[in-house]
Amino acid sequence: MEADYEHLKSELYDELKRILNYWSTNTLDHTYGGFIGRIDAENNAIPSASKGIILNTRILWSFSAASNYLKTKEFLSVCNRSYAYLKRFFNDETFGGVFWELDCKGEAINKRKQVYAQSFAIYALSEYYVFTKDEEAKKWAIKLFELIEKHAKDKEKNGYIEAFNQDWSSIQDMRLSNKDMNAEKTMNTHLHILEAYTRLLNIYDSVELRNALRNLIGLIQEKFLDKTYRYNLFFDKDWNLQSKIVSYGHDIETAWLVIEAAKAIEDKDLIEKTEQTAIKVAEAFLSEAIDIDGAVLNEKNLETDTIDTDKHWWPQMEALVGLKYVYKLTNNVKYIDASLKIWKFTKKHLLDTINGEWHFRVNRLGQVYTQEDKVSMWKAPYHTSRACIQLQNET
């Protein structure tokens, strides 16, 4: 079985190269600059599509992280292109922070300040700095950290408010997407603030950042994690739970990212606690998130006991990473077995071996949703490239 797992890791190394090749070949916008905002399931580019901050920061992070891991300058031009576009078009020079959405020509059409987006900008800029040592990128990442702490941190109730208007004033509709609840505090945003602060700490060690990261670990352990070792998703400002939805991909992703945060602040007690939590989260995950075909289900409504049985591309990859962490902690081969089954399904149903890249999702029968895009606001190389890299690491 372990030989099969080594083969899986080898395949993911090759897949990383395939992912990078697809995005560097197919997504560059040679007309308006930056990257094309949408490519459909049949690999047709939509030049008029708007350009979202999540896609663009994830492109910068993915190519910077891959370059750091592969120790190559092959994709330096892609990284520089991404950074330059973010700086010129997404950066709000008036109020600070990054815009949510541009039109295809680079004109801002949605200037709201989604805290989730500011976090991904920090994450991407920190990784880019590690690759290029561009001091301007580092300063920008630090500035975004300071803006989040100044405007989004709830000084009274703790945690971070989800979104604001362009000038950081209060906004009524805080939703990250149409699929989300209009909630003031969400697990998803807190998770990615934690992820961003963890990487930022590698290049900017400050007392304020360490304290913020420690606080985030506590919030995820104490506010979002429930007694059944699932993570609750939506809360109001006073931390009243607003939803009974469980996202399986976020559960297993959070388990390993919190460990990394604890390691970043070098707190042995927190490392031990988060590792023990990860084992219990993985147990709950294996007990209900895995379908009979071995793939990861999307989510469950605990109130109605209904399960969304679609198989999205990204939870499969986050599962491979989370299960690897728990295998290293327990040496229990059941986590390898689960990983091999997930990858077998993923290779067969989610990798597009004809047109390249990955399908967004398939139904329980393995049939592709052809209305979903290959490239979009939410379809980026981040989850896949990161998993390919993380599976190679021994820690």
BELNOR-V92901 format. One record per helix or strand. SS is the DSSP state (hx for helix, st for strand). FROM is the first residue (numbers start at 0). TO is the last residue. If there is no record, write none. Layout:
# BELNOR-V92901
SS & FROM & TO
SS & FROM & TO
This chain:
# BELNOR-V92901
hx & 1 & 25
st & 27 & 27
st & 34 & 34
st & 38 & 38
st & 44 & 44
st & 50 & 51
hx & 52 & 69
hx & 75 & 89
st & 90 & 90
st & 97 & 97
st & 100 & 101
st & 107 & 109
st & 112 & 113
hx & 114 & 131
hx & 134 & 151
st & 152 & 152
st & 159 & 159
st & 162 & 163
st & 169 & 169
st & 184 & 185
hx & 186 & 200
hx & 206 & 223
st & 224 & 224
st & 230 & 230
st & 233 & 234
st & 240 & 240
st & 244 & 246
hx & 247 & 263
hx & 267 & 287
st & 289 & 289
st & 295 & 295
st & 298 & 300
st & 305 & 307
st & 310 & 311
hx & 312 & 329
hx & 333 & 348
st & 350 & 350
st & 357 & 357
st & 360 & 361
st & 367 & 367
st & 374 & 374
hx & 381 & 389
